[in-house]
């Protein structure tokens, strides 16, 4: 197991009415060493019946050790995007939230069908640990992207098209609620689900540009470039 190197993070002490408080009321109390992410190497089963190794769950244990009134402050750039090492910690935490089967179930056909109450609950959970300069809509879009990626990964790893429906229903991923898996499998196995997959595949094939900054967001790359060059960088 490999732990990435630690970075200093901005921690603020939030007041009970933090949403109404301005930045002067949010006092920086320390810079805390918290691991951005903790990557575990995990083994997954492929459709052919073999196995492959890949990135496992992201764990952010030290984040949970913060006092209830202490939050990680996430700043934004001029485009409203989160930046800095705090942004990478936030991204790791979003990855934990989107895998919460109770909060954001995979049974819904798309992110647009996810009830607003679930999305709002997820945002409220995030705000229990972070002070965000970015908008709620930005967080929801980021969660939606991660939720779709997670659902796609589950399908690739555990939904084998060449086995019977009964076997598919039994092949429940670890940590997944059985009834949610059954709902997702029945949709994927239907003609409507197959048509939905073809549309998604076609859209991805038309995509011209891919994210090539690895675990760093484009906003963090742009921020680093501005610091090093002293010049303003536009949208990447």
Secondary structure as GFF3:
##gff-version 3
##sequence-region A 1 236
A	DSSP	beta_strand	2	3	.	.	.	ID=ss1
A	DSSP	beta_strand	6	13	.	.	.	ID=ss2
A	DSSP	three_ten_helix	23	25	.	.	.	ID=ss3
A	DSSP	beta_strand	27	35	.	.	.	ID=ss4
A	DSSP	beta_strand	38	45	.	.	.	ID=ss5
A	DSSP	beta_strand	51	58	.	.	.	ID=ss6
A	DSSP	three_ten_helix	61	65	.	.	.	ID=ss7
A	DSSP	beta_strand	70	74	.	.	.	ID=ss8
A	DSSP	alpha_helix	85	97	.	.	.	ID=ss9
A	DSSP	three_ten_helix	111	113	.	.	.	ID=ss10
A	DSSP	alpha_helix	116	127	.	.	.	ID=ss11
A	DSSP	beta_strand	130	132	.	.	.	ID=ss12
A	DSSP	alpha_helix	136	158	.	.	.	ID=ss13
A	DSSP	alpha_helix	165	170	.	.	.	ID=ss14
A	DSSP	alpha_helix	178	188	.	.	.	ID=ss15
A	DSSP	alpha_helix	191	205	.	.	.	ID=ss16
A	DSSP	alpha_helix	218	229	.	.	.	ID=ss17
###
